[in-house]
Amino acid sequence: MTSPISRKLDISRLDRIGDWMQRYVDQRKYPGCSVLVSQAGEEAYFHATGLRSTENGLPFERDTIARIYSMTKPITSLAVMMLAERGLFHLEAPVSQFIPSFSDMQALVPGGERIDQTEPAPAPTLHQLLTHTAGLSYPFNPGVLAREMDEQDLLFKPDQGRLADMCDRVAALPLAFQPGTRWEYSVAIDILGRVVEVVSGRTLADFFEQEIFAPLGMTETGFTVPSGAGDRFASLYTPLSGDAMALNAARAGGETLRLVDQAGRSPFESASMYSGGGGLVGTIDDYRRFAEMLRRGGEVDGQRLIGPATLDFMMRNHLPGDIAAMGPQSFAEQPMEGMGFGLGGAVVLDPGRARTPGSVGDFSWGGMASTFFWLDRVHDITVVFFTQLAPSSSYPSRSELKALIHGALI
């Protein structure tokens, strides 16, 4: 590994990013978008273009509030490890120790075609939940369990009631496979959000606010659009003709920016569900502060959230090999070959096999509305990209942006 900041960013080459973003907007792929690039803690590039509300003609700006969906997962994973650092549990503990409804679990038999074709299974461990090897799934994945979750609408939406109740509903279904045997993207981090509540004795919203957001100065991030935000909350769009989250039945429509969740009428403006897997909204500068905390080994502006050794542990690959080797059948919005998985995000093992420019050890994750962030500790870079287009698999913007950033390293 080369030393940090072995290559500087060429500002003139970073300017290509603005042209790339404008093409996405001009071609009506994204309504609007913003990007924030930092190196060694200093802002190197910011650009925003397009609209946060096509229906009202409002611009996508630096203080636009967006749904970050699964970019909530690294924050929840951090919360879990903050509690683990305090000696309150170990990662091999079964989740049933904290959520009793996960006792006496069943798993689908290999090759099973019905939800009742099951065999006994152990309760997943906290580590298996953190690494998506627990046997859980998502309604938009293929498979027997995913179809049943879709029928029961088990997606931890902001208006779906209490987190504890939804976790019990998930626990009532069998696992998709025996824990530890495969990798499948899932609601596992939502379940861990409930573990944080049980262990801390606080709601997930309160824990985030008191232990993470306030210390980091993330004043405009939460499960509900902040009071006084006015019209800064962006609308959400999809190129699909049906439900933007129903990927098993996805059909491209004639309208590439069909409105699916309008600011002023969104459940994110009065959330009842605290989804640790996908419930947060916030600004690009707030998320930069979170990414910078990761880059700095757990500390920003004198506020230390977690020890640097624990953070190094989180950003290691926790799988036997890459994700692809664990037979995933789930929704994929980034390469699985050459990519491992840590606690809360993906880890680049081999940029060549991932077929995307990057550094070994890059730590990243994104959200269903096409938001994305990554941390490159080789070059001391953090990048945060915001837009509001679901699903995130619609366009290859993540790999294109990484290529643009690496093209600016000199």
Secondary structure, DSSP 8 states (H G I E B T S, - for coil): ---TTSS-B-HHHHTHHHHHHHHHHHTTS-SEEEEEEEETTEEEEEEEEEEEETTTTEE--TT-BEE-GGGGHHHHHHHHHHHHHTTS--TTSBGGGT-GGGSSEEEE-TT--STT-EEEE---BHHHHHTT-SS---TTSSSHHHHHHHHHT-S--TTS--HHHHHHHHHTS-BSS-TTS-----THHHHHHHHHHHHHTS-HHHHIIIIIIHHHT-TT-BSS--TT-TT-B--EEESBSS-TT-GGG--B-S-TTEEEE-TTS-GGGS-----TTT--EE-HHHHHHHHHHHHTTSEETTEE-S-HHHHHHHTS--SSS-GGGG---S--SS--TTEEE-SSSEEES-HHHHTS---TT-EEEE-TTS-EEEEETTTTEEEEEEE-BS-TTSS-HHHHHHHHHHHTB-
